[in-house]
Amino acid sequence: MKRLGKLFFVLLIGTSGLVLAQIKAKVIGIKDGDTILVLDKNNNQTTLRLAEVDCPEKGQPFGKNAKQLTSNLVFGKEILYYKTTSDRYGRIIAKVYFDKDQYLSEEIIKKGLGWWYYQYSNNENLGVLESKARSLKLGLWSGSETISPWEWRKKKREASQLKAKAKLSGNSLREIAR
């Protein structure tokens, strides 16, 4: 029996790394629909990128609407968040909960102002909520031409690269003409 107790204790400690740390913070800024600025109990500011959702970018249709929704839901409120990972920009990717148990990413998707970021999520319930918002033509689904933020960013990068190449080619031609 004593061995079983030790084994259970070792298993408990061994799996404790899988438990996500819960952090309490106050939302002090909204950068866009899926990025917020929080202040923790030690007055440290942290930028959080919401997990499992991708909202329209600032220049995209409904980008301002997504930012406003996020602001209406959490600005000035105490939230709980769980860090899932970090992104290439150093932001913490987090699951954010407000008003006791409301999951912010889920609320954004329900209202039709964000895509389920299925590439980085296995929460199929979010896909169901997105499908429902689409069928009800809520938010960004009200128009016929919606482009996902990841496709929009890709097109913007490609256009920027083409512009840079054209500028470089133009300079080379001018130098040859001299």
VEXKE-628027 format. One record per atom (N, C-alpha, C): residue number from 1; chain; atom name; x, y, z. Coordinates in steps of 0.02 Angstrom, whole numbers, plus 32768, in hexadecimal, padded with zeros to 4 digits. Layout:
N
NUM:A:CA:X:Y:Z
...
END
This chain:
178
1:A:N:8029:7FC4:8000
1:A:CA:8000:8000:8000
1:A:C:802B:803E:8000
2:A:N:8062:803C:8027
2:A:CA:808F:8074:802B
2:A:C:80AD:8083:7FE7
3:A:N:80BF:804F:7FC1
3:A:CA:80DB:8057:7F7E
3:A:C:80A8:8078:7F4F
4:A:N:806A:8064:7F54
4:A:CA:8035:807F:7F2A
4:A:C:802E:80CA:7F37
5:A:N:8032:80DE:7F76
5:A:CA:802E:8125:7F89
5:A:C:8067:814C:7F6A
6:A:N:80A4:8131:7F6D
6:A:CA:80DE:8152:7F4F
6:A:C:80D7:8157:7F04
7:A:N:80BF:8121:7EE5
7:A:CA:80B5:8121:7E9C
7:A:C:8083:8157:7E88
8:A:N:804C:815C:7EAD
8:A:CA:801A:818F:7E9F
8:A:C:8038:81D4:7EA6
9:A:N:8061:81E0:7EDA
9:A:CA:8081:8220:7EE5
9:A:C:80B0:8231:7EAB
10:A:N:80D7:8201:7E95
10:A:CA:8105:820B:7E5D
10:A:C:80DE:821B:7E1D
11:A:N:80A8:81F6:7E11
11:A:CA:807F:8203:7DD6
11:A:C:8060:8249:7DD9
12:A:N:804A:825D:7E14
12:A:CA:802D:829F:7E1D
12:A:C:8061:82D5:7E0E
13:A:N:809C:82CE:7E29
13:A:CA:80D1:82FF:7E1C
13:A:C:80E4:82FD:7DD3
14:A:N:80E9:82C1:7DB6
14:A:CA:80FE:82BA:7D71
14:A:C:80CD:82DA:7D40
15:A:N:808E:82DA:7D51
15:A:CA:805C:82F8:7D23
15:A:C:804D:8340:7D34
16:A:N:8067:8359:7D6B
16:A:CA:8057:839E:7D7F
16:A:C:8070:83D1:7D4C
17:A:N:80A2:83BF:7D25
17:A:CA:80BA:83EC:7CF1
17:A:C:8086:83F7:7CBB
18:A:N:8054:83CB:7CB6
18:A:CA:8020:83D2:7C84
18:A:C:7FEA:8404:7C99
19:A:N:7FE7:8414:7CD8
19:A:CA:7FB5:8442:7CF1
19:A:C:7FCC:8489:7CE1
20:A:N:7FA0:84AF:7CC1
20:A:CA:7FB1:84F3:7CAE
20:A:C:7FA9:8522:7CEA
21:A:N:7FD9:854F:7CF2
21:A:CA:7FD5:857F:7D29
21:A:C:7FA0:85B4:7D1A
22:A:N:7F78:85C1:7D4B
22:A:CA:7F43:85F3:7D45
22:A:C:7F5F:8636:7D5E
23:A:N:7F59:8669:7D35
23:A:CA:7F72:86AB:7D48
23:A:C:7F39:86DD:7D46
24:A:N:7F34:8705:7D7A
24:A:CA:7F00:8738:7D7E
24:A:C:7F20:877A:7D68
25:A:N:7EFB:87A1:7D41
25:A:CA:7F14:87E1:7D29
25:A:C:7EDA:880E:7D18
26:A:N:7EE9:884E:7D0E
26:A:CA:7EB6:887F:7CF9
26:A:C:7EC5:8894:7CB2
27:A:N:7E92:8897:7C88
27:A:CA:7E9B:88AC:7C43
27:A:C:7EA0:88F8:7C41
28:A:N:7ED8:8911:7C28
28:A:CA:7EE3:895A:7C26
28:A:C:7EE7:8975:7BDE
29:A:N:7EE6:8948:7BAD
29:A:CA:7EE9:895E:7B68
29:A:C:7ED2:8928:7B38
30:A:N:7EB7:893F:7B00
30:A:CA:7EA2:8912:7ACA
30:A:C:7EC8:8926:7A8C
31:A:N:7EF5:88FB:7A74
31:A:CA:7F1D:890B:7A39
31:A:C:7EF6:88FE:79F9
32:A:N:7ED3:88C5:79F8
32:A:CA:7EA5:88B4:79C2
32:A:C:7E77:887E:79DB
33:A:N:7E50:8860:79B0
33:A:CA:7E1E:8830:79C6
33:A:C:7E38:87F5:79EC
34:A:N:7E76:87E0:79DC
34:A:CA:7E91:87A5:79FD
34:A:C:7ED2:87B2:7A23
35:A:N:7EDF:87F1:7A35
35:A:CA:7F1B:8802:7A5B
35:A:C:7F0A:8836:7A90
36:A:N:7F19:8825:7ACF
36:A:CA:7F09:8853:7B06
36:A:C:7F48:8860:7B30
37:A:N:7F46:8896:7B55
37:A:CA:7F7C:88A9:7B83
37:A:C:7F61:88A3:7BC9
38:A:N:7F85:887F:7BF4
38:A:CA:7F6E:8875:7C39
38:A:C:7FA2:888C:7C6B
39:A:N:7F8A:8898:7CA8
39:A:CA:7FB5:88AC:7CDF
39:A:C:7FAB:8879:7D16
40:A:N:7FE2:8859:7D2D
40:A:CA:7FDB:8827:7D62
40:A:C:7FE0:8848:7DA7
41:A:N:7FDD:881F:7DDB
41:A:CA:7FDD:8839:7E20
41:A:C:801F:885C:7E32
42:A:N:8054:884E:7E0D
42:A:CA:8095:886E:7E19
42:A:C:80A0:88AB:7DEC
43:A:N:8069:88C2:7DCB
43:A:CA:806B:88FA:7D9D
43:A:C:8097:88EE:7D60
44:A:N:809D:88B0:7D4B
44:A:CA:80C0:889E:7D0E
44:A:C:808E:889D:7CD4
45:A:N:80A0:88C0:7C9E
45:A:CA:8075:88BF:7C62
45:A:C:8089:8885:7C36
46:A:N:8057:8864:7C1C
46:A:CA:8063:882B:7BF0
46:A:C:8032:882E:7BB5
47:A:N:804B:8821:7B79
47:A:CA:8021:881D:7B3F
47:A:C:800C:87D4:7B36
48:A:N:7FCB:87C9:7B31
48:A:CA:7FB0:8786:7B27
48:A:C:7F90:8781:7AE2
49:A:N:7FA3:874E:7ABD
49:A:CA:7F83:873D:7A7D
49:A:C:7F52:8705:7A8E
50:A:N:7F12:8710:7A7F
50:A:CA:7EDF:86DF:7A90
50:A:C:7EEA:869D:7A6B
51:A:N:7EE5:8667:7A90
51:A:CA:7EEC:8624:7A73
51:A:C:7EAE:8612:7A4C
52:A:N:7EB6:85EA:7A18
52:A:CA:7E81:85C8:79F3
52:A:C:7E53:85F5:79C9
53:A:N:7E62:8635:79C4
53:A:CA:7E39:8662:799B
53:A:C:7E67:868F:7974
54:A:N:7E52:86A2:7938
54:A:CA:7E76:86D3:7910
54:A:C:7E42:8705:78F7
55:A:N:7E4B:8743:790A
55:A:CA:7E1B:8778:78F8
55:A:C:7E34:879E:78BB
56:A:N:7E06:87C0:7899
56:A:CA:7E1B:87E9:7860
56:A:C:7E4F:881C:7876
57:A:N:7E7E:882A:7849
57:A:CA:7EB2:885B:7857
57:A:C:7E95:88A2:7855
58:A:N:7EBB:88D2:786E
58:A:CA:7EA4:8918:7870
58:A:C:7E8D:8931:782C
59:A:N:7EAF:8920:77F7
59:A:CA:7E9D:8939:77B4
59:A:C:7E67:8910:7792
60:A:N:7E52:88DA:77B0
60:A:CA:7E1F:88AF:7792
60:A:C:7DD9:88C4:77A7
61:A:N:7DA7:88B3:777D
61:A:CA:7D62:88BE:7792
61:A:C:7D56:8899:77D5
62:A:N:7D33:88B8:7802
62:A:CA:7D21:889E:7843
62:A:C:7D5B:889D:7875
63:A:N:7D96:88B6:7863
63:A:CA:7DCD:88BA:7892
63:A:C:7DBD:88E7:78CD
64:A:N:7DA0:8921:78BE
64:A:CA:7D8C:894F:78F4
64:A:C:7D54:8932:791E
65:A:N:7D26:890F:78FF
65:A:CA:7CEF:88F0:7923
65:A:C:7D08:88BB:7954
66:A:N:7D39:8893:793E
66:A:CA:7D56:885F:796A
66:A:C:7D79:8880:79A5
67:A:N:7D9E:88B5:7998
67:A:CA:7DC0:88D8:79CF
67:A:C:7D8E:88F5:7A00
68:A:N:7D58:8912:79E6
68:A:CA:7D24:892F:7A11
68:A:C:7D02:88FA:7A3B
69:A:N:7CF3:88C0:7A1D
69:A:CA:7CD4:8889:7A42
69:A:C:7D01:8874:7A7C
70:A:N:7D41:8869:7A6D
70:A:CA:7D70:8854:7AA1
70:A:C:7D72:8888:7AD9
71:A:N:7D74:88C8:7AC5
71:A:CA:7D74:88FE:7AF7
71:A:C:7D34:88FC:7B21
72:A:N:7CFB:88F4:7B01
72:A:CA:7CBB:88F2:7B26
72:A:C:7CB9:88B8:7B57
73:A:N:7CD8:8880:7B45
73:A:CA:7CD5:8845:7B6F
73:A:C:7D06:8847:7BAA
74:A:N:7D43:8862:7B9F
74:A:CA:7D75:885A:7BD4
74:A:C:7D9A:8899:7BEB
75:A:N:7D95:88D0:7BC7
75:A:CA:7DBD:890B:7BDA
75:A:C:7DAB:8921:7C22
76:A:N:7DDF:892A:7C4A
76:A:CA:7DD6:8941:7C8F
76:A:C:7DC3:890A:7CBF
77:A:N:7DBB:88CD:7CA7
77:A:CA:7DA6:8896:7CD1
77:A:C:7DE1:886B:7CE9
78:A:N:7DD4:8849:7D20
78:A:CA:7E02:8815:7D38
78:A:C:7DF5:87D7:7D0F
79:A:N:7E2A:87B8:7CF7
79:A:CA:7E24:877B:7CD0
79:A:C:7E52:8746:7CEE
80:A:N:7E47:8709:7CDA
80:A:CA:7E75:86D2:7CE9
80:A:C:7E90:86BB:7CA6
81:A:N:7ED1:86AD:7CA3
81:A:CA:7EEB:8692:7C65
81:A:C:7F1B:8659:7C73
82:A:N:7F20:862E:7C41
82:A:CA:7F4B:85F3:7C43
82:A:C:7F79:85F8:7C07
83:A:N:7FB9:85FB:7C13
83:A:CA:7FE9:85FD:7BDB
83:A:C:7FEB:85B9:7BBA
84:A:N:7FE4:85B8:7B77
84:A:CA:7FEB:857A:7B53
84:A:C:802F:8575:7B32
85:A:N:8049:85AE:7B19
85:A:CA:808A:85B0:7AF8
85:A:C:809C:85FA:7AEC
86:A:N:80D0:8606:7AC6
86:A:CA:80E2:864A:7AB1
86:A:C:80E7:864A:7A65
87:A:N:80DE:8685:7A46
87:A:CA:80E4:8689:79FE
87:A:C:8128:86A7:79EA
88:A:N:8134:86AD:79AA
88:A:CA:8174:86C5:7991
88:A:C:8181:870E:79A2
89:A:N:814D:8732:79B8
89:A:CA:8154:8778:79CB
89:A:C:815E:8780:7A16
90:A:N:8162:8748:7A3A
90:A:CA:816C:874A:7A82
90:A:C:812D:8753:7AAB
91:A:N:80F4:8754:7A88
91:A:CA:80B5:875A:7AAD
91:A:C:80A2:8717:7ACB
92:A:N:8081:871A:7B04
92:A:CA:8067:86DD:7B23
92:A:C:8026:86CB:7B00
93:A:N:8020:868D:7AEA
93:A:CA:7FE1:8673:7ACF
93:A:C:7FBC:8659:7B0C
94:A:N:7F7E:8671:7B15
94:A:CA:7F5B:865F:7B53
94:A:C:7F11:8653:7B48
95:A:N:7EF7:8628:7B72
95:A:CA:7EAF:861E:7B77
95:A:C:7E98:864F:7BAD
96:A:N:7E6B:867B:7B9A
96:A:CA:7E55:86B1:7BC6
96:A:C:7E0C:86A6:7BDB
97:A:N:7E00:86AB:7C1C
97:A:CA:7DBD:86A2:7C37
97:A:C:7DA9:86E1:7C5D
98:A:N:7D6A:86F5:7C56
98:A:CA:7D51:8731:7C78
98:A:C:7D0C:8722:7C95
99:A:N:7CF4:874E:7CC0
99:A:CA:7CB3:8745:7CE0
99:A:C:7CA9:86FD:7CF7
100:A:N:7CD8:86E6:7D1E
100:A:CA:7CDB:86A4:7D3D
100:A:C:7CEF:866C:7D0E
101:A:N:7CC8:865E:7CDA
101:A:CA:7CD9:8623:7CB2
101:A:C:7CCE:862C:7C67
102:A:N:7CC7:866A:7C50
102:A:CA:7CBE:8675:7C08
102:A:C:7D02:8674:7BE5
103:A:N:7D06:864C:7BB1
103:A:CA:7D45:8645:7B8B
103:A:C:7D44:8679:7B53
104:A:N:7D72:86A9:7B55
104:A:CA:7D71:86E2:7B27
104:A:C:7D73:86CD:7ADE
105:A:N:7D9F:869F:7ACC
105:A:CA:7DA3:8689:7A86
105:A:C:7D61:866E:7A6E
106:A:N:7D40:8648:7A98
106:A:CA:7CFF:862B:7A87
106:A:C:7CCB:8661:7A7B
107:A:N:7CCA:8693:7AA5
107:A:CA:7C99:86CA:7A9E
107:A:C:7CA4:86F0:7A5C
108:A:N:7CE2:86FB:7A49
108:A:CA:7CF2:871F:7A0B
108:A:C:7CDA:86F6:79CF
109:A:N:7CE7:86B5:79D0
109:A:CA:7CD2:868A:7999
109:A:C:7C85:8686:7996
110:A:N:7C65:8680:79CF
110:A:CA:7C1B:867D:79D2
110:A:C:7BFB:86B9:79B2
111:A:N:7C1A:86F3:79BC
111:A:CA:7BFE:8732:79A2
111:A:C:7C10:873D:7958
112:A:N:7C36:8710:793B
112:A:CA:7C48:8715:78F4
112:A:C:7C7E:8748:78E6
113:A:N:7CAA:8755:7917
113:A:CA:7CE0:8786:790C
113:A:C:7D25:8767:7911
114:A:N:7D28:8726:790A
114:A:CA:7D68:8704:7909
114:A:C:7D62:86BE:78EB
115:A:N:7D99:86A7:78D1
115:A:CA:7D9D:8663:78B5
115:A:C:7DB7:8634:78EA
116:A:N:7D9E:85F7:78EA
116:A:CA:7DBD:85C3:7912
116:A:C:7E01:85B7:78F4
117:A:N:7E36:85BF:791B
117:A:CA:7E7B:85B7:7902
117:A:C:7E8D:856D:7906
118:A:N:7E6D:8546:78DB
118:A:CA:7E71:84FD:78DD
118:A:C:7EB9:84E3:78D4
119:A:N:7EE4:850B:78B5
119:A:CA:7F2A:84F4:78AD
119:A:C:7F4D:84ED:78F1
120:A:N:7F34:8512:7922
120:A:CA:7F53:8512:7965
120:A:C:7F23:84FD:799C
121:A:N:7EEF:84DA:798A
121:A:CA:7EBC:84C8:79BC
121:A:C:7E9D:8484:79AB
122:A:N:7E8E:845E:79DE
122:A:CA:7E69:8420:79D2
122:A:C:7E24:8424:79F3
123:A:N:7E0F:8460:7A06
123:A:CA:7DCE:846B:7A25
123:A:C:7D98:846F:79EF
124:A:N:7D7D:8436:79DC
124:A:CA:7D4D:8434:79A5
124:A:C:7D0C:8458:79B4
125:A:N:7CFE:8464:79F4
125:A:CA:7CC2:848B:7A06
125:A:C:7CC7:84D1:79E7
126:A:N:7D03:84EC:79E3
126:A:CA:7D0C:852F:79C5
126:A:C:7CFB:852D:797A
127:A:N:7D0A:84F5:795A
127:A:CA:7CF7:84ED:7914
127:A:C:7CAB:84EA:790B
128:A:N:7C8A:84CA:793A
128:A:CA:7C41:84C7:7938
128:A:C:7C24:850D:7941
129:A:N:7C40:8533:7970
129:A:CA:7C29:8578:797C
129:A:C:7C35:85A4:793E
130:A:N:7C6E:859B:791E
130:A:CA:7C7B:85C1:78E1
130:A:C:7C49:85B0:78AA
131:A:N:7C3B:8570:78A2
131:A:CA:7C0A:855A:786F
131:A:C:7BC5:8578:787D
132:A:N:7BB3:857A:78BC
132:A:CA:7B72:8597:78CF
132:A:C:7B70:85E1:78BF
133:A:N:7BA6:8605:78D0
133:A:CA:7BAA:864E:78C1
133:A:C:7BA6:8659:7876
134:A:N:7BC8:862E:7850
134:A:CA:7BC6:8633:7806
134:A:C:7B7E:862A:77ED
135:A:N:7B5D:85F6:7805
135:A:CA:7B19:85E8:77ED
135:A:C:7AE8:861F:7800
136:A:N:7AF5:8640:7838
136:A:CA:7ACA:8677:784E
136:A:C:7AE0:86BB:7830
137:A:N:7B17:86B9:7809
137:A:CA:7B33:86F4:77E9
137:A:C:7B41:872C:781C
138:A:N:7B61:8718:7854
138:A:CA:7B73:8747:7888
138:A:C:7BB6:8768:7878
139:A:N:7BBD:87A8:7889
139:A:CA:7BFC:87CB:7884
139:A:C:7C1C:87C6:783F
140:A:N:7C5A:87AE:783E
140:A:CA:7C7F:87AB:77FF
140:A:C:7C61:877A:77CE
141:A:N:7C35:874F:77E5
141:A:CA:7C14:871F:77B8
141:A:C:7BD8:873D:7795
142:A:N:7BC8:877D:77A2
142:A:CA:7B8F:879D:7783
142:A:C:7B9D:87AF:773A
143:A:N:7BDD:87B6:7728
143:A:CA:7BEF:87C5:76E3
143:A:C:7C00:8787:76BC
144:A:N:7C03:878E:767C
144:A:CA:7C12:8753:7652
144:A:C:7C5D:8748:764B
145:A:N:7C84:877D:7652
145:A:CA:7CCD:8778:7647
145:A:C:7CF2:877F:7689
146:A:N:7CFD:8747:76AB
146:A:CA:7D26:8749:76E7
146:A:C:7D68:8727:76D8
147:A:N:7D9D:8745:76F1
147:A:CA:7DE0:8727:76E8
147:A:C:7DFE:871F:772E
148:A:N:7E17:86E4:773B
148:A:CA:7E33:86D7:777D
148:A:C:7E70:8704:778A
149:A:N:7E7C:8715:77C9
149:A:CA:7EB5:8740:77D9
149:A:C:7EF8:8723:77C2
150:A:N:7EFF:86E0:77C6
150:A:CA:7F3F:86C2:77B2
150:A:C:7F49:86C8:7767
151:A:N:7F13:86C3:7740
151:A:CA:7F19:86CD:76F7
151:A:C:7F25:8717:76E8
152:A:N:7F04:8743:770B
152:A:CA:7F0C:878B:7702
152:A:C:7F54:87A0:7711
153:A:N:7F70:8786:7748
153:A:CA:7FB6:8795:775A
153:A:C:7FE6:877A:7725
154:A:N:7FD7:873E:770C
154:A:CA:8001:8720:76D8
154:A:C:8002:874B:7699
155:A:N:7FC7:8762:7683
155:A:CA:7FC2:878C:7647
155:A:C:7FE6:87CF:7652
156:A:N:7FE0:87EA:768E
156:A:CA:8002:8829:769E
156:A:C:804E:8821:769C
157:A:N:8067:87E9:76B8
157:A:CA:80AF:87DA:76B6
157:A:C:80C7:87D3:766E
158:A:N:80A1:87AE:7645
158:A:CA:80B4:87A4:75FF
158:A:C:80B5:87E6:75D9
159:A:N:8085:8810:75E5
159:A:CA:8083:8852:75C4
159:A:C:80BE:887C:75D9
160:A:N:80CF:8879:7619
160:A:CA:8108:889F:7633
160:A:C:8149:8886:7614
161:A:N:814F:8844:760D
161:A:CA:818C:8827:75EE
161:A:C:8191:883B:75A5
162:A:N:8159:883A:7581
162:A:CA:8159:884F:753B
162:A:C:816D:8898:7534
163:A:N:8153:88C2:7561
163:A:CA:8163:8909:7561
163:A:C:81AE:8913:756D
164:A:N:81CA:88EE:759C
164:A:CA:8211:88F3:75AC
164:A:C:823B:88DD:7570
165:A:N:8227:88A6:754F
165:A:CA:824B:888E:7514
165:A:C:8247:88C1:74DC
166:A:N:820D:88DE:74D2
166:A:CA:8204:8910:749D
166:A:C:822F:894D:74AB
167:A:N:8232:8961:74E9
167:A:CA:825C:899B:74FC
167:A:C:82A5:898B:74F0
168:A:N:82BA:8950:7502
168:A:CA:82FF:893B:74F8
168:A:C:830E:8937:74AD
169:A:N:82E1:891C:7486
169:A:CA:82EB:8917:743D
169:A:C:82EE:895C:741E
170:A:N:82C4:898A:7436
170:A:CA:82C5:89CF:741D
170:A:C:8307:89F1:742A
171:A:N:8323:89E6:7465
171:A:CA:8364:8A03:7476
171:A:C:839B:89E6:744A
172:A:N:8398:89A5:743E
172:A:CA:83CB:8985:7414
172:A:C:83C9:89A1:73CE
173:A:N:838C:89AA:73B2
173:A:CA:8386:89C5:736E
173:A:C:83A0:8A0D:736A
174:A:N:8393:8A34:739E
174:A:CA:83AC:8A7A:739E
174:A:C:83F8:8A7B:73A0
175:A:N:8415:8A4E:73C6
175:A:CA:845E:8A4C:73CA
175:A:C:847D:8A38:7387
176:A:N:845D:8A0A:7364
176:A:CA:8475:89F4:7322
176:A:C:846F:8A2D:72F0
177:A:N:843A:8A54:72F5
177:A:CA:842F:8A8B:72C6
177:A:C:8461:8AC3:72D0
178:A:N:8481:8AC8:7309
178:A:CA:84B1:8AFE:7315
178:A:C:84ED:8AF3:72ED
END
